Amino acid sequence: MEFTRRKAALSVAAVMFAAMFTGCGSTSAAEKKEKLSIVCTDFSEYDWTRNIVGESGNTDITYLLSSGIDIHNYQPSVDDMMTISNCDMFIYVGGESESWVDDALKSSANKNMKVIKLFDAVQDSLKEEELKEGIEEGPEDHIHNEDEPEYDEHVWLSVRNAQTVCSAICDDLCELDPANADKYRSNLSAYSSELSSLDNAFSDMAANASTKTVLFGDRFPFRYLVDDYGIDYYAAFAGCSAESEASFETVAKLAGKLDELKLDTVFIIENSNDSLARSIINNSKNKNAAVEKLNSLQSVTDSDIAGGASYISIMQDNLDTLKKVLD
């Protein structure tokens, strides 16, 4: 299967890569380079880190998914593996989509690397994936060890989780670069205040909402977000689903929910077309229902960043959309 083939290919690449560094001893960050090298797998980690680092010229931050490919489809190149191998800090999510990380870390040249795994940082708030009523289960969405729980990977979509991870990032930065520790802590304090304000705004939105349910004609990666604020949801597919076409039964169930709950909006995520959402609407009684988008921050590109995209700006856009729809 595709997952098995991908893991096998990555394992071979890791072995070849490790051979390139046979005999290399681990060295301190100061001995290796003048700047700290930080590698982040996804955009949220990258943006949190650059806010904590601030204007310091002492760091190089690499965002591996800057082309816009999302975490479920990413496969590291040899160059990526080399960048990870020599970095001082590596930040990743830790779900099944990043199963390649174990091999990358085993092959790393820098044995003193600080590693932050989001799943570990927010372990008390991890949620197992659920097949809620209406969700279509694809036979090959994920191949995983059935003896272990499968967790929803999209932990970054909780602003509260963001605050927890930012504290962990700051702690490790201060250990790596104690000369700039006060600056990092000051930047963390300012950024945490922004995150707290955003969290409060989401709470106010949910408390004042006349509608407490969202319906997605798409994948649903927002469980951490809606659970934080007591919002219910229905969706065509789970957040990590590889499926893109829903059965008529799924369409009919979601159209029925649209009518039953008197909803006037069907949501999709960024970079999705609205064909499934339109099909749900067309099979409901409310032919005038709207289609709205929420951004899961899974496909933010370098050009988006150059245009000013940030974790807070994108989550603020999501807040504004939810407020408009749920009020």
C-alpha positions in Angstrom: 0.0 0.0 0.0 1.1 3.6 -0.5 1.9 4.2 3.2 4.0 1.1 3.3 5.9 1.9 0.1 6.5 5.5 1.4 7.9 4.3 4.7 10.1 1.7 3.0 11.5 4.3 0.7 12.2 6.7 3.6 13.9 4.0 5.5 16.3 3.2 2.6 16.9 7.0 2.3 17.7 7.2 5.9 20.2 4.4 5.8 22.0 5.9 2.8 21.9 9.3 4.5 23.3 7.9 7.8 26.2 6.4 5.9 27.2 9.9 4.6 27.8 10.9 8.2 29.5 7.8 9.6 32.4 8.9 11.8 31.0 12.4 12.4 31.1 13.3 16.0 28.5 15.5 17.7 29.5 19.0 18.3 28.0 22.0 20.1 26.0 24.6 18.3 28.8 27.2 18.9 31.4 24.9 17.3 29.3 24.1 14.3 28.0 27.5 13.3 27.4 31.0 14.3 23.6 30.9 14.1 21.2 28.5 15.7 19.4 26.4 13.1 15.8 25.6 13.7 13.7 23.4 11.5 9.9 23.3 11.6 7.7 20.9 9.7 4.6 23.0 9.5 3.6 26.7 9.3 2.2 27.1 12.8 5.4 25.9 14.4 7.4 28.2 12.1 5.3 31.2 12.9 5.3 30.6 16.6 9.1 30.3 16.6 9.7 33.4 14.6 7.6 35.4 17.0 9.6 34.1 19.9 12.9 34.7 18.2 11.8 38.2 17.1 14.4 40.4 15.5 17.3 38.3 16.7 19.9 37.7 14.0 21.1 34.6 15.8 18.8 32.1 14.2 18.0 30.5 10.9 14.4 29.1 10.8 13.5 26.6 8.1 9.9 25.8 7.2 9.9 22.5 5.4 6.4 22.6 3.9 6.8 26.1 2.5 5.8 25.0 -1.0 2.2 24.6 0.2 2.1 20.8 0.3 0.2 19.7 3.4 1.5 17.5 6.2 -0.4 14.4 5.0 1.4 14.3 1.6 4.9 15.6 2.5 8.0 13.4 1.9 11.4 14.8 2.9 14.0 15.2 0.2 17.7 14.3 0.8 18.3 18.1 1.2 15.6 18.2 3.8 17.1 15.3 5.7 20.5 17.0 5.7 19.0 20.2 7.0 17.3 18.3 9.8 20.4 16.3 10.6 22.5 19.3 11.4 19.9 21.6 13.0 20.0 22.6 16.7 16.2 22.4 17.2 13.7 20.3 15.3 9.9 20.9 15.8 7.3 18.5 14.5 3.8 17.4 15.1 4.3 13.7 15.8 1.3 12.1 14.1 1.2 9.3 11.6 1.7 11.6 8.7 5.2 12.3 10.1 6.2 8.7 10.6 9.4 9.5 8.6 10.7 11.6 11.5 11.9 8.6 13.5 14.4 7.6 10.8 15.4 11.2 10.2 16.3 11.6 13.9 18.1 8.3 14.2 20.3 9.5 11.3 21.0 12.9 12.7 24.6 14.2 12.9 23.8 16.5 15.8 23.2 14.3 18.8 22.6 17.3 21.0 19.6 18.5 19.0 16.6 19.8 20.9 13.5 18.1 19.7 10.0 19.4 20.3 7.1 17.0 19.4 3.8 18.8 19.6 2.0 15.5 20.6 4.2 15.4 23.7 3.9 19.1 24.5 0.1 19.0 24.5 -0.4 15.3 25.5 -3.1 16.1 28.1 -5.3 17.6 25.4 -4.7 15.0 22.6 -7.9 13.7 21.0 -8.4 10.3 19.4 -9.9 10.5 15.9 -13.6 9.9 15.9 -16.1 8.6 13.3 -18.9 10.9 14.1 -22.4 10.4 12.6 -22.3 11.2 8.9 -18.5 10.8 8.5 -17.5 8.5 5.7 -14.7 6.1 6.5 -12.3 5.4 3.7 -10.7 1.9 3.7 -7.1 3.3 3.4 -7.3 6.6 5.1 -4.5 5.5 7.4 -2.6 2.3 8.0 -1.8 2.2 11.7 -1.1 -0.1 14.6 -4.6 -1.1 15.7 -3.3 -1.7 19.3 -2.5 2.0 19.6 -4.9 4.9 19.5 -4.9 7.1 16.4 -4.8 10.7 17.4 -6.1 13.7 15.5 -3.0 15.4 14.2 -4.3 19.0 13.9 -3.3 20.1 17.4 -2.1 23.5 16.2 -5.7 24.6 15.5 -6.3 25.0 19.2 -5.1 28.5 20.3 -4.7 27.0 23.8 -2.4 24.3 22.5 -0.4 27.1 20.7 0.3 28.8 24.0 1.5 25.5 25.5 3.9 24.8 22.6 5.2 28.3 22.5 6.3 28.0 26.1 8.2 24.8 25.2 9.9 26.4 22.3 11.0 29.3 24.4 12.4 27.1 27.1 14.5 25.2 24.6 15.7 28.3 22.9 16.8 29.8 26.2 18.8 26.6 26.9 20.4 26.7 23.5 21.1 30.5 23.6 21.2 31.7 27.2 22.8 35.0 26.1 19.4 35.9 24.4 17.2 34.2 26.9 15.7 37.5 28.3 14.8 38.6 24.8 13.1 35.3 24.0 11.1 35.4 27.3 10.0 38.9 26.6 8.9 38.1 23.1 7.0 35.0 24.4 5.2 37.2 26.9 4.1 39.6 24.2 3.1 36.9 21.8 1.2 34.9 24.6 -0.8 38.0 25.3 -1.9 38.1 21.6 -2.8 34.4 21.7 -4.8 35.0 25.0 -6.7 37.8 23.3 -7.5 35.6 20.4 -8.6 32.8 22.7 -10.9 35.2 24.5 -12.4 36.4 21.3 -13.2 32.8 20.2 -14.8 32.2 23.6 -16.9 35.4 23.3 -17.9 34.4 19.7 -19.1 30.9 20.9 -20.8 32.2 24.0 -22.8 34.7 21.9 -23.5 32.5 18.9 -27.1 31.7 18.2 -26.0 28.6 16.2 -23.7 26.1 18.0 -23.0 23.7 15.1 -20.9 23.7 11.9 -21.3 21.4 9.0 -18.5 20.6 6.6 -18.8 19.2 3.1 -15.2 18.3 3.3 -12.5 16.9 5.6 -12.8 18.2 9.1 -9.4 19.1 10.8 -11.0 21.6 13.2 -11.9 19.3 16.1 -9.5 20.9 18.5 -10.8 24.3 17.7 -14.5 23.5 18.1 -14.0 21.4 21.2 -12.2 24.3 22.9 -15.3 26.4 22.6 -18.2 23.9 22.8 -19.2 24.0 19.2 -20.6 20.8 17.7 -19.8 19.6 14.1 -20.8 17.3 11.3 -18.6 16.5 8.3 -18.2 14.3 5.3 -14.7 13.0 6.2 -12.3 12.9 9.1 -9.5 15.4 9.3 -6.8 13.1 7.9 -9.0 11.3 5.4 -7.6 10.7 1.9 -11.1 10.5 0.5 -12.5 13.2 -1.8 -15.7 11.8 -3.1 -18.6 11.1 -0.8 -21.3 8.4 -1.2 -24.9 9.5 -1.8 -25.6 8.2 1.7 -23.2 10.6 3.2 -24.5 13.5 1.1 -28.1 12.6 2.1 -27.2 12.4 5.8 -25.5 15.8 5.8 -28.3 17.3 3.8 -30.7 16.0 6.4 -28.6 17.5 9.2 -28.6 20.9 7.3 -32.4 20.8 7.4 -32.8 19.3 10.9 -30.6 22.0 12.5 -31.8 24.8 10.2 -28.3 25.6 9.2 -27.7 28.1 6.4 -24.0 27.4 5.7 -21.8 24.5 4.5 -18.1 24.9 5.2 -15.1 23.7 3.2 -11.3 24.0 3.9 -8.7 26.0 2.0 -7.8 24.7 -1.5 -10.9 22.5 -1.7 -13.5 22.9 -4.4 -17.1 23.3 -3.3 -18.7 20.5 -5.4 -19.5 18.3 -2.4 -20.8 21.3 -0.4 -23.0 22.3 -3.3 -24.3 18.7 -3.6 -25.3 18.7 0.1 -27.1 22.0 -0.4 -28.9 20.8 -3.5 -30.1 17.7 -1.7 -31.4 19.8 1.2 -34.5 22.0 1.5 -32.4 25.1 1.8 -31.2 25.7 -1.7 -29.9 29.1 -0.8 -27.5 27.9 1.8 -24.0 29.5 1.5 -20.6 28.0 1.2 -17.8 29.4 3.5 -14.2 28.5 4.0 -12.1 28.0 7.1 -8.3 27.8 6.8 -6.6 24.8 8.5 -3.1 26.3 8.1 -1.9 23.2 6.3 -0.9 24.7 3.0 0.6 28.1 3.8 3.3 29.0 1.2 6.3 31.3 1.1 4.4 33.8 -1.0 1.6 33.8 1.6 4.2 34.6 4.3 5.6 37.3 2.2 2.1 38.7 1.9 1.8 38.9 5.7 0.2 35.6 6.6 0.7 34.6 10.2 -0.9 32.1 12.6 -2.8 34.9 14.3 -4.0 36.6 11.1 -5.3 33.3 9.7 -7.0 32.3 12.9 -8.5 35.8 13.1 -9.9 35.3 9.7 -11.4 32.0 10.8 -12.9 33.7 13.9 -14.4 36.4 11.7 -16.0 33.8 9.4 -17.4 31.8 12.3 -18.8 34.9 13.9 -20.5 35.9 10.7 -22.0 32.4 10.2 -22.9 31.5 13.8 -24.3 34.8 15.1 
